[in-house]
């Protein structure tokens, strides 16, 4: 299993629930198609799972 994840914002969180918007912001995603590398741990995976309809995830 990879030690980092590449998370890309592919859908706008404007119409999403406020909690999901806050999660996207906490992941470090501020603009569409922006990619960030995050550690592959339980906290990150939980956040990604919550907004899986807004992001694309790849193992790096």
C-alpha positions as CSV (number, residue, x, y, z in Angstrom):
1,X,0.0,0.0,0.0
2,X,1.3,3.4,-0.9
3,X,2.3,5.9,1.8
4,X,0.7,8.9,0.1
5,X,-2.5,9.6,-1.8
6,X,-3.0,12.1,-4.7
7,X,-6.4,13.7,-4.2
8,X,-7.9,15.9,-7.0
9,X,-11.0,18.1,-6.7
10,X,-13.1,17.2,-9.8
11,X,-16.5,18.7,-8.8
12,X,-17.4,22.0,-7.3
13,X,-18.4,21.8,-3.6
14,X,-20.7,24.9,-4.0
15,X,-23.9,22.9,-3.9
16,X,-22.6,20.4,-1.3
17,X,-23.5,20.3,2.3
18,X,-21.6,22.7,4.5
19,X,-19.9,19.9,6.3
20,X,-18.6,18.5,3.0
21,X,-17.4,22.0,1.9
22,X,-15.4,22.2,5.2
23,X,-13.9,18.8,4.6
24,X,-12.8,19.7,1.1
25,X,-11.2,22.9,2.4
26,X,-9.5,20.9,5.2
27,X,-8.0,18.5,2.6
28,X,-6.3,21.6,1.1
29,X,-8.4,21.7,-2.1
30,X,-9.4,25.2,-3.0
31,X,-9.9,25.2,-6.8
32,X,-11.1,22.7,-9.3
33,X,-8.5,20.3,-10.7
34,X,-6.1,21.1,-7.9
35,X,-4.2,18.1,-6.7
36,X,-2.6,17.6,-3.2
37,X,-0.6,14.7,-1.8
38,X,-1.7,13.6,1.6
39,X,-0.5,10.8,3.9
40,X,-2.4,7.5,3.6
41,X,-3.8,7.1,7.1
42,X,-7.2,6.5,8.7
43,X,-8.0,10.2,9.1
44,X,-7.3,11.1,5.5
45,X,-9.2,8.1,4.2
46,X,-12.2,9.0,6.3
47,X,-12.2,12.5,5.0
48,X,-11.9,11.3,1.4
49,X,-14.7,8.8,1.9
50,X,-17.0,11.6,3.1
51,X,-16.5,13.6,-0.1
52,X,-15.8,10.8,-2.6
53,X,-18.4,12.2,-5.0
54,X,-16.3,15.4,-5.3
55,X,-12.8,14.1,-5.6
56,X,-10.6,11.6,-7.5
57,X,-8.1,9.6,-5.5
58,X,-4.9,7.9,-6.8
59,X,-2.2,6.1,-4.8
60,X,1.1,7.7,-5.3
